[in-house]
Amino acid sequence: MAVTLRDLARECGVSIYAVSRVLSGKPIYLVAEKRERILAAAKKRQFTPNAAARTLKTRKASTVGLVVNHITDSYILRIIEDLSLALCELDFALLLGNARDDLGREMAEIEAMGRRQCDALVVMSSFDVVKDRGRRAAYGKLLEQSGAVYFIDSPPPLPQARFAMSDNEGGAFRAVDQLLSRGKAPVYYLCGDKTYRVTAARQEGCRRAAEAHGVPWQRLRLDPEGVDSLPGALTQMEQGSILFYESLGNPLERQLSFLKKAGRRIPQDLRVCGFDAPVAGDALFFLKENAGVLTSPIPHMLQDRGQMVAAIVGALKRVIAGEAPPPLALAIPPIAVDF
């Protein structure tokens, strides 16, 4: 049978109130001997606070809810891990909800977090430009009704939103600008079949850099299998052209076969850069298999998830301490690698 506060109070000869205050670390006037007796008894009998009872009394669950767009993405999984570890140090639990790229499910997960009396909510959602209107209305209502709601990586386009995100437009501009400063050439922006606010910002940064250097730029769409308009374009691209991938990893791995067929090398013939790690799988195997195409590391921009999580956790600490949810509007420069 679980040990209760009443059991410890009876054993130590003190009130239940005294035991509760000592074990929760709250101030109470009590002689040192009695304080030590309570702590020793709790340790000896392996006392664990009743989380459900504490929630009923304080209306706080010592829990932070996190709703993500989907949990199959490795980047999102790393955000989950980082946030979970940081909250664990604060003696808080992380409750996870998976929206699966569906607005209705997203809002249902958020409502479930509210029913569980989470102390704060963190949302990591992908905002499809086509669906932005629905999400804007849904989150506008949420922010009116709820207190501590924070967005990580992809905030809604609302002035009252609290967020920490990557400076996607600025990062794309820096990447393309650096390559163009070493030699001007046409720029090709390689994108998927969906346009999110994150990727739209990267496209705008790429366009601005090309415009600043007075070179043409073109958007090439990659279908889910990774090719579409790319193979034909590869044979027509000018020497030294820049291929900017809105997200490297699997797309680049799939398309290297077309670079081989076209007899193009990186970076001698085509200069490749973009966001995220160039290799999704085994890096050594990847480099070995593509030794004829890749002759140097691929420059890329990495979102600084450590800084994003640290900013969110910093705000959550203040909420946990009982303060009003502090404002947060932070666009963090991505990390440039191999430029």
C-alpha positions in Angstrom: 0.0 0.0 0.0 1.3 3.5 -0.9 2.6 5.7 1.9 0.5 8.8 2.4 1.2 12.2 4.0 -1.0 11.1 6.9 1.3 8.1 7.5 4.4 10.2 7.5 2.8 12.8 9.8 1.8 10.1 12.3 5.3 8.5 12.2 7.1 11.8 12.7 4.7 13.3 15.3 3.9 16.4 13.2 0.9 17.7 11.3 0.0 16.7 7.7 0.5 20.4 6.8 4.1 20.3 8.0 4.9 17.2 6.0 3.3 18.6 2.9 5.3 21.9 3.2 8.6 20.2 3.9 8.3 17.7 1.0 7.1 20.3 -1.5 10.0 22.6 -0.6 7.8 25.4 0.6 8.7 27.7 3.5 7.5 26.7 7.0 8.7 27.5 10.5 9.9 24.1 11.8 12.8 23.1 13.9 15.6 21.5 12.0 15.3 18.1 13.8 11.7 17.7 12.8 12.4 18.7 9.2 15.2 16.1 9.0 13.0 13.5 10.5 10.3 14.1 7.8 12.8 13.9 5.0 14.4 10.7 6.4 11.1 9.0 6.9 10.0 9.9 3.3 13.2 8.5 1.9 13.1 5.4 4.0 9.5 4.6 3.0 10.0 5.6 -0.6 7.3 8.2 -0.5 6.0 9.4 -3.8 3.5 12.3 -4.1 0.1 11.5 -5.4 0.1 13.4 -8.7 -3.7 13.1 -9.2 -4.4 14.5 -5.7 -2.0 17.3 -6.2 -3.7 18.2 -9.5 -7.1 18.3 -7.9 -5.8 20.6 -5.1 -3.6 23.0 -7.0 -5.3 22.7 -10.5 -1.9 22.2 -11.9 -0.8 18.9 -13.4 3.0 19.5 -13.6 2.6 18.6 -17.3 3.3 20.4 -20.5 1.4 19.4 -23.6 3.1 19.2 -27.0 1.1 18.8 -30.2 3.2 18.1 -33.4 2.2 17.8 -37.0 3.5 14.2 -37.3 5.9 12.1 -35.4 7.6 10.3 -38.3 10.0 13.1 -39.1 13.4 12.8 -37.5 13.7 16.5 -36.9 10.5 16.6 -35.0 11.6 13.5 -33.0 14.7 15.4 -31.9 12.6 18.4 -30.8 10.5 16.0 -28.7 13.5 14.5 -27.1 15.1 17.9 -26.3 12.0 19.3 -24.8 11.3 16.1 -22.8 14.8 16.1 -21.3 14.6 19.8 -20.4 11.2 19.4 -18.7 12.3 16.3 -16.9 15.0 18.5 -15.1 12.1 20.7 -14.0 10.2 17.7 -12.7 7.6 18.2 -15.3 6.1 15.5 -17.7 5.6 16.0 -21.4 2.3 14.9 -22.9 2.4 14.3 -26.6 -0.3 14.7 -29.3 0.1 13.8 -32.9 -2.1 15.8 -35.4 -1.1 13.8 -38.5 -1.4 16.9 -40.7 -5.1 17.4 -40.0 -6.5 20.6 -38.6 -9.5 18.9 -36.9 -7.3 16.4 -35.2 -4.8 19.1 -34.3 -7.5 21.1 -32.4 -8.9 17.9 -30.8 -5.5 17.1 -29.4 -5.2 20.6 -28.1 -8.6 20.4 -26.4 -7.6 17.1 -24.8 -4.5 18.8 -23.4 -6.8 21.4 -21.8 -9.0 18.7 -20.2 -5.9 17.1 -18.7 -5.2 20.5 -17.1 -1.7 20.9 -18.7 0.1 23.8 -17.2 1.2 25.0 -20.6 0.9 24.0 -24.3 3.6 23.9 -27.0 2.5 23.5 -30.6 4.7 22.4 -33.5 2.5 22.6 -36.5 3.0 22.8 -40.3 1.0 25.6 -41.8 0.1 24.8 -45.4 -0.4 28.1 -47.2 -3.7 26.7 -48.6 -5.0 25.8 -45.1 -3.7 28.9 -43.4 -7.1 30.6 -43.1 -8.6 27.8 -41.1 -5.7 27.5 -38.8 -5.5 31.2 -38.3 -9.1 31.3 -37.1 -8.7 28.2 -34.9 -5.5 29.5 -33.2 -6.9 33.0 -32.9 -9.7 31.5 -30.8 -7.3 29.3 -28.8 -5.0 32.3 -28.0 -8.0 34.3 -26.8 -9.2 31.5 -24.4 -5.9 30.0 -23.2 -2.9 31.4 -21.4 0.4 29.7 -21.8 0.5 28.6 -25.5 3.8 28.6 -27.3 4.7 27.7 -30.9 8.0 26.2 -31.9 9.4 26.3 -35.4 6.1 27.2 -37.3 3.9 29.9 -35.6 0.6 31.0 -37.0 0.4 34.4 -38.7 -1.1 36.1 -35.6 0.4 39.1 -33.8 -0.4 37.7 -30.4 1.3 34.4 -31.0 4.3 33.5 -28.7 7.0 31.6 -30.6 10.6 30.6 -31.2 11.4 29.7 -34.8 14.2 29.5 -37.3 14.9 32.5 -39.5 14.1 30.5 -42.7 14.1 33.4 -45.1 17.3 34.9 -43.7 19.0 31.5 -43.7 18.1 30.8 -47.4 19.3 34.3 -48.4 22.6 33.8 -46.6 23.2 30.4 -48.2 22.5 31.5 -51.8 24.3 34.9 -51.3 27.5 33.2 -50.1 27.6 30.9 -53.2 26.8 33.7 -55.6 29.5 35.9 -54.1 32.0 33.3 -55.4 30.5 33.3 -58.9 27.3 34.4 -60.4 25.0 31.8 -62.1 21.3 31.0 -62.4 19.6 29.8 -59.2 17.1 26.9 -59.1 14.9 26.4 -56.1 14.0 22.7 -55.7 10.7 22.3 -53.7 8.1 19.7 -52.9 4.4 19.6 -54.0 3.2 21.4 -50.9 3.9 25.0 -49.8 4.2 25.6 -46.1 4.9 28.9 -44.4 8.4 27.6 -43.5 9.2 26.6 -47.1 7.6 29.7 -48.5 10.0 31.8 -46.4 13.0 29.8 -47.7 11.8 30.3 -51.3 11.5 34.1 -50.7 15.1 34.2 -49.3 16.4 32.3 -52.3 14.6 34.7 -54.7 15.8 37.8 -52.9 19.4 36.6 -53.0 19.2 35.9 -56.8 17.6 39.3 -57.3 20.3 41.0 -55.2 23.0 39.6 -57.5 21.1 40.2 -60.7 20.8 36.5 -61.7 17.8 34.6 -62.9 16.1 32.1 -60.7 13.5 29.4 -61.3 11.3 27.1 -59.1 11.5 23.4 -59.9 8.9 21.1 -58.3 9.9 17.6 -57.1 7.2 15.0 -56.9 7.0 12.6 -54.0 9.2 10.1 -55.8 11.9 12.9 -56.2 12.2 13.7 -59.9 9.5 15.5 -61.9 11.0 18.4 -63.9 14.6 17.9 -62.6 16.1 15.3 -65.0 15.4 17.3 -68.2 16.5 20.5 -66.5 19.8 19.1 -65.4 21.1 18.7 -68.9 20.3 22.3 -69.7 21.6 24.0 -66.6 24.5 26.4 -67.1 27.9 25.5 -65.6 28.1 26.5 -62.0 24.3 26.8 -61.5 23.1 26.7 -58.0 20.5 24.1 -56.8 18.9 25.2 -53.6 17.0 22.3 -51.9 14.2 23.6 -49.6 15.0 20.4 -47.6 18.0 18.1 -48.3 18.2 14.5 -47.1 16.0 12.0 -48.9 15.2 14.3 -52.0 18.9 14.7 -52.7 19.7 11.0 -52.2 17.0 10.1 -54.7 18.1 12.6 -57.3 21.8 11.9 -57.4 21.2 9.1 -59.9 20.0 11.7 -62.4 23.1 13.8 -61.7 25.1 10.8 -62.6 23.2 10.1 -65.8 23.6 13.8 -66.8 27.3 13.6 -66.1 27.2 16.5 -63.7 29.5 16.8 -60.7 29.1 18.7 -57.4 30.4 21.4 -57.0 32.4 21.6 -60.3 29.4 21.6 -62.6 26.5 22.3 -60.2 26.6 23.9 -56.8 24.2 22.3 -54.3 23.0 23.8 -51.0 19.9 23.9 -48.9 18.3 23.3 -45.6 18.7 20.3 -43.3 21.4 17.6 -43.3 22.4 16.4 -46.8 22.2 12.8 -45.8 19.2 11.1 -44.2 20.7 7.7 -43.9 24.2 6.2 -43.6 26.6 9.1 -44.5 29.6 6.9 -45.2 27.7 4.6 -47.5 26.1 7.7 -49.2 29.5 9.3 -49.9 31.0 6.0 -51.2 28.1 5.3 -53.5 28.2 8.8 -55.0 32.0 9.4 -55.1 31.8 10.2 -58.8 29.3 12.9 -58.3 30.2 14.4 -54.9 33.8 15.7 -54.6 33.3 17.9 -51.5 30.8 18.3 -48.6 27.5 19.9 -49.5 27.0 23.3 -47.8 23.8 23.4 -45.8 21.8 25.3 -43.2 20.7 23.6 -40.0 17.9 24.9 -37.8 19.2 25.7 -34.4 16.7 23.5 -32.5 18.8 23.8 -29.3 18.3 27.6 -29.2 14.6 27.2 -30.1 13.9 24.7 -27.3 16.0 26.8 -24.8 13.8 29.8 -25.6 10.6 27.9 -25.1 11.8 26.3 -21.9 12.9 29.7 -20.6 9.4 31.0 -21.0 7.9 27.8 -19.5 10.1 28.1 -16.4 8.4 31.5 -15.7 5.0 30.0 -16.2 5.8 27.1 -13.9 7.0 29.6 -11.3 3.5 31.2 -11.3 4.2 34.2 -13.6 1.9 35.3 -16.4 3.0 33.8 -19.7 5.8 36.0 -20.9 5.8 37.3 -24.5 8.1 35.5 -27.0 8.8 36.4 -30.6 12.2 35.0 -31.6 13.5 34.2 -35.1 16.8 32.3 -34.6 19.5 32.3 -37.4 20.2 28.8 -38.7 23.7 27.3 -38.5 25.8 27.4 -41.6 27.7 24.2 -42.3 30.4 23.5 -44.9 30.1 26.8 -46.7 
